[in-house]
Amino acid sequence: MEYMRQQYHDVQHTLNWYCLDYWSEQLGLDICAMTTEMGPRAVLREDTIPFS
């Protein structure tokens, strides 16, 4: 767990923080495939306020 915290801290406020390719490489996971696979399960929370 400490390793992950350090990884997050190291890239905070950088473009890599938002980069799925970066995290896939760092974690050894195919995050893009995971996102595609789990995407249909994603739903808006009931308390979500839409942008105007």
Contacts in CASP RR format, 6 or more apart in sequence:
PFRMAT RR
TARGET T0000
AUTHOR 0000-0000-0000
METHOD contacts of the structure
MODEL  1
MEYMRQQYHDVQHTLNWYCLDYWSEQLGLDICAMTTEMGPRAVLREDTIP
FS
7 26 0 8 1.000
8 17 0 8 1.000
11 17 0 8 1.000
11 22 0 8 1.000
16 22 0 8 1.000
20 31 0 8 1.000
20 32 0 8 1.000
20 35 0 8 1.000
21 32 0 8 1.000
23 29 0 8 1.000
23 31 0 8 1.000
24 30 0 8 1.000
24 31 0 8 1.000
24 32 0 8 1.000
END
